[in-house]
Amino acid sequence: MRRIAKNILFVFSGDVLSRLLGFFATIWLARVLGVAGFGALSFAFTFLGYALIFTDLGLSTIGTREIAKAPLLSKDYITKIIPLKFLLAAIAFTIITILTFLIKGMMDMRLLIILYCLSVFPYALSLEWFFRGIEEMRNIGISMIMSYGSYLFLVLLFVRSTGNIYLVPILWFTGSAVAALYLGFRVWRRGELQFGGSKLEIKNWGLLKQALPIGIGTVMTQIYFNFDITMLGFIKGTTDAGLYTVAYKLLMFLLLVDRVFSMVILPLISRYYKESIKKLEEILSMAARAVITVVIPICAGGTLLAMPIIRFIFGQGYTSSTPVLQILIWTLAITTIGSIYTQGLIGTGQEKRYAVAMVTGTVSNIILNVIMIPRLGIIGAALATICAELIMFYLMYRVFHRVVKFRLFTFFGKPIFASAIMCAVLYFLRSLNVILLVFIGAVIYTFLLYIMMGITKEDIKVVLGNKE
């Protein structure tokens, strides 16, 4: 148990710190490059996301799983998977490079796209999946911090104006390479890696066939998260892509709440599903109350304070993205509450139902973006995201509720009421500094929830670790 707790701590710490470092780099780039320049970067970056999909195709997951089963065969899997991933990276890079010469919308961004896509190669060589398999998360956390830390340092050092825009993908490549080199060195020190020893054999293609079903889920996820920015860049241009991206990046940062919640809830579901359905229902009710209590005020306050928050973080030039953030921030509530059902399906062995919901949500997102972006621009992209999230939430809720029934909607009343009062007070104080407003809002919400017994002394004891 101590090892599991340490692994969670290492992954969580590395994830939080690396996201913070990446978010600071995003803020700097958004301010220095301006809306159009930042939009161009965001548009080009989405193609790296697509390239990374086809560089992996589930191979990392298969490698992690098989090494966890048989650590003594780790060297064998390294020599099989790394050549495959590198070959797939070369194919993905070549295809995207060719497309930049054929597709009009990509031609203007050709150099940025190609420079970003170079990062598929250090990614292909990364051995993060190996360390997940042997359950040594410390090295993964360190590599993430090294990657984003070096990237942020170089961005602050070299990117000073729009004329430096082509340096950004090179600096991203550098950060990725630093992480890959560190992990490779750690594996080499273990004696698991022999340079020049890997050969691409025909029999290794069986691994790719085995990994493909998992890869399909990864493809859906990447398309879901990248398609709106890509389409905005094609149809509306880099300025709209930049305005949309700043709100989206802020949402991605806030989704740390979901990451932590998912990490904690999955093992609990897996354990108690086998031991006691009744106990599982009690735990999920507690989890639902906790997560609703946290995300509702964030979404409500974020909606009210969207403009001063964007102005404070990204600058005056991005205030036009205010309505995007006001819509997108509710994705935090839908996704985080929906993680009870997402992790529920995975934890109870219903991966196929989960995959169906993911594919349906992704297809819905694509269709809605195609319909809404030409008519409504960045607002349409935000609405498409919310609608797709609701569709996936409903599908997963419907399936999981047949397996485990627990209270959910009864927990919304007190947080919604306390959030409404909080927002009313903040509205009258809206001329104050945004940081002060956030602090005042948190105090008001917590106080109101406490006096309404939405937060109890027992809850506080659990959080402080004074109660089992």
N, C-alpha and C positions, 0 to 999 in steps of 0.2 A: 504493500500500500504506500509505503514511503517513497518507493521508486516512481509509482504512478503519479503521486502528488508532485514530486520533483519534476517529472516530465511535463506535466500540465503547467507548472510554474515557469519552466524554461520556454515552452512554446508560447504561452500567454505573454510573458515579459518581452520575448523577442518580437512577437507580433505587434504588441502595443507600441513598443519603442520604435520599431521599423516603420509602422504606419504614421507615427508622429513625425519622424524624420522625413518621410515621403510627403506628408501633408505640408510641412514647412517648405519643402522644395517646390511644391505646387503653388503655394502662396507667393513665393518669390518670383517664380516664372510668370504667374498671372499678372503680377504688378509690373514686372520689367518688360515683358513682351507685349502687353496690351491685349485687348480682346481678340483681334484678328490673328495675332501671332500665337497666342495661347490656343486659340481654336485650331490653327493649322497643326500645332503639335499634337493636340488631342485627336484630331482626325487621323494623322499619320500613325499615332500610337495604337489605334484600334487594329491596324493591319498586323502589328506585332502580335496582338492577342490572337488573331486568326492563325498566324504562322505557328504560334506555340501550341495551338490545338493539335495540328497535324504533326508536330514534332514529338508529341507524347502519345496520343491515342490510347491512353490507359496503361501504357507500359510501366510508368512509375508506380502505379497502384499495384499492378501484378508483381513487380519487383519487391515492393515492401511486404506484400502478403507472403510471398514464397520465402523470402529471407527470414521473416518472423517464424515461419514453420520450420525451416531448416537452415540455421545460421551457418552451418559448416559448408553449405553450397553457395555462400555469398560471392566468392570469387568467380564462380561459374556464371552467376547471373549478371555480374558486372561486365564480364567479357562478352555476354550475349546482348545485353540491353543497350550499353553505351554505343556500339557501332550502329545498331538499328536506329537509335534516336538521332545520331549524327547524320545518317543517310536521309532520314525523314526531314531533318532540318535543312539539309542541302536542297531537297526537292521542294519544300515549302518556300524557301528563299528564292529559288529559281522561278517558281510559278508566279509569286507576287512581283518579282522584278519584271517578268515578261508582261504582266497585267498593267504595270505602270506605263508601258509603252503603247498599250492597246486601248485602255479606257480613259476617256477624256477627263473625267473628274479626278483621276489619279495622276495625270501627266504633270499638272502644276505643282503637285506635292511629291514628285518622283524621288528627288534626292532625300527628302526627309523620311519617306516611307522606307526606302532602301537602307538608309543608315539605321533606322530603328530595327528593321528586320535582321540586321547583323547579330542582334542579341540572341537570336535563336540558337546560335552555336555554343556560347557559354552555358545556356540553359540545357542544351542537349547533353553537355558534359557534366552537368551538376549531379552530385551523388546524394542529394537530400533524401531521396527515397530509400537509399541504403541505410542511413542513420535512423529513419523512421522504423525500418524493419528490425534493427537491432535494439531499438528503444533507447537510443542515446540522443535525446532531444536538445541537450546542451549545445552541441555543435551546430544544430539547425538554428537555434536562437542566435548564436554568435554570428553565423554566416549572414542571417537576415540583417542584423544590426550593422555588420561590416559593409554589406551591399548598399543599404540606404544611407548609412553614415558617410561613406566615401562619395556617393552620388550627391548628397546635399552639400558636402564640403566643396566639391568641385564646381557645382552649380553656383554657389555663393562666390567662389573665387573667380570664375571665368565668364559667367553670363551676366553682362551688365547692360545690354541693349538689344534691340531687335536684330542687330547685325550679328549677334552671337547665336542665333536660333539653331544653326546647323551643328553647333557644339553639343546641344542638349542630348540628342540620341547617342552621340559618341560617349558622353559622360554616363549615360544609362548603361551602355555596353560595358564601360569600365567597371561600374558597380557590380554588374552581373558577373563579370569575369573575376573580380576579387572574391566574391562568394564561392564561385565554382572552384577556383584555385585553392581556397582555404579548405573546402570539403575534400577535394582531391588529395591535398597534402595530408589531412588527417587519416584518410583511408590508406594512403601509401605508408604512413607511419605504422599502421596496424598490420602491414604486410599483405593487404588484400588487393593491392593494385600494382600491376607490373606494366610499365609503359612499353607499348609496342607488342603487347601480348594478345590484344583483342583481334579476332578475325570474324568477318561477317560470313556466316555459314548459312546455307539454304534452310537447314533445320531450325534456325533461329526464327524464321518467319512464323513458326507455330506459336511463338509467344505473342506476336502481333495479332494473330487470329484470336487467341485467348483473351487478349486485352481489349479487343474492339468493342464489345458491349459496354464496358466501362467508359471507353473513349467516347461513345455516342452521348452519354450523359454529360461528359465534359464539354463536348462540342455544343450541346444545347445551352449550357451555362454561359460559355464564352459569347456565343451569338446573342444570348439574352442581354448580357451586360454591355455589348459593344455596338449592336446593330443601330440603336437610336442615334448615337454620335456619328457613326459612319454615314447614315442616311441624311442626317442634318448637313454634314459636310458636302455631300453630293448635291442635295436639292437646294439648301438655303445658304450654303457658303460657310467659311471658317468663322465669321463673326458670330453667327448663331450657334455654331458648334462650341465656341469658346464660352458664350453666355450659359449654355446648357451644362457644360462640363464643370464649371465652378460649383454649381448647385449639386451636381451629381457627385463630385469629389467630397463635398461636405457630407452628403448622405453616406458615402462609403466609409468615411471616418466614423460617423455615428453608429454605423452597423457593427462596430466593435462590441456593442452591447449584445447583439445577436450572436457574434462569434463566441463570446464568453458563455452566454446562456446555453448555446448548442453543445459546447464542450462539456458542460456540467450535466445537462439533462440526458444525453444519450446513454452513458453507462448506467444511470439510474433506471431508465426505461428497460434496457436490456436485462438488468439484474432482476427487477421486481416483476417483469412480465413472466418470468419462469417461476418466481417464488410465490407471489400473491397479487392477483389482479386487484383485490380490494385495497391493498397497500399502495399499489401503483396509482389507483384512482385518487387516493388521498394526496400522494406526492405531486401528481399532475395538477390537482386543484390548487395546492400551495404554490407550485411553480407559475401557474396561470395568474394567480393573484399578485405574485411578486412582479412578474414581467409587465403586467398591465399597469401596476402602480408606478413603474419606472418610465415606460415609454409614452403614456398618455400626456403627462405634463411636458415632456420634451417636445412632442409633436405640436401640442397646443401653443406652448411658448415660442417654439420655432416659427410657427405660422404667423404669430403676432409680431415677432421681432425680426422677421426675415430680412427686411431692408437694412436696418442698422447692423445686423450680423454680417451680411455680405459686404456692406460698405466698410466695416471695421476690419474684416479679414482680407478682402481682395481689393478694396479701393472703390472710389466713386464710379469708375468706368463700368462696373459690373452690376449696378443697381437694377438694370433691366432684367436681370435673372431672378429678381425677387419673386414674381409669381411662380416661377419654376420650382424654387425651393419650397414655397408655400404648399405646392401640390406634392412634390417628391418626398417631403419629410414624413408624410403619412405612410410611405413605404416602410419606414422604420417600424411603425406599429404593426402593420400587416405582416411583415417578414418575421419579426421577432416573436409575436404571438403565434404565427403560423409555424414557427420552428418546433413547437410542441408536437404538431402533427407531422412535420417533416421528419424530425428525429424519431417520432413514434413509429412511423412506417419502417424506417431503417432498423430501429431497435427491435422490432417485432418480426423481422424477416420478410417484409413486404416491399422489397426493393423494386420489383417490377411495377407495382402500383405507383411508387414514387417516381419511377422513370416515366410512366405514362403521364403523370401530372406535370412533370418538368417539360416533356415534349409538347404537351398541349399548351402550357403557358408560354413557351418560347414561340410556337407557331402563332398563337394569339397575339403576342407582342409584335411579331413581324407584320402580321396583317394589319393590326391597329396602327402601327407606325406608317405603313404604306398609305393608309387612308387618312390619317390625321396630320402628319407632318406637312404635306403639300398645302393643306387648308389652314392649319393652326400653328405651324412652325414649332418653336420650342415648347409652347404650351401643349401642343398635340403630342409631342414626344413624352412629356411628363404624364399626361393623361393615359397614354398607351401603357406606360409602365405600371401605373396604379391599377388599371383594369386587368392587366395580365397577372399581377400579384393577387388580386382578388379571385381570379379564376383558379389559380393554383391553390390558394387557401381553401376555397370551397371544395375542390376535388379531394384534397388531402383530408380535410375535416370530415367529409362524407364517408370516406373509406375507414379512417381510423376510429371514428365515433362508433362504428359497428363493433369494433374490437374492445375498446376501452371507453367507458362513458364517465365523464367527470364534469364538474361545473366550470363554466367559462364566462358566459354572458352576465351572470349575477355579480361578477367582480368589477364591472365597468362603472357602476353608479357613483360610488364615492370618488374615485379618481377624476371622473368627468366633472362632477360638481366642484371639487376643489380646484381643478384646472380652470374652470370657467370663472370662479372668483379671482383666482390668481391673474388671469388675463385681463379682467376688468380693472383690477388695481394697476397692473402694468400699463394699461392703455392711458390712464390718467397721469402716469409718471413717465410717459414715453420720451420726454425731453431729456431725461437723465442719460448718463453714460451707459452703453449697452452691457458692459461687464457688471456694473452695479445693478442694472435691471435683472440680469440673470441671477445674481445672488439674492436679490429681494424676492424674485419669483420662487426660487427654491425654498427660501425660509417660509414664505406664505403658504405654499403648497404643503410642505411638511407639517406645519403647525395645524392647518385645517384638517389634514388627513388624520393627524394624531387625535384631535379632539372629537372627530367623528368615528374613532376606533378603526379607521382604515389601516393604521399602523398601531400595533399593540406593544406592550413591554416585552411580551414573549418574542415578538418579531425582532426586536432590538437585541435581545439576548442571543437569538439564533445567529444574527449577523455578526455580533461580537465574539461568537464562539463560546458563549457561556452556557449554551444549552444544546443538548444532542438533538 
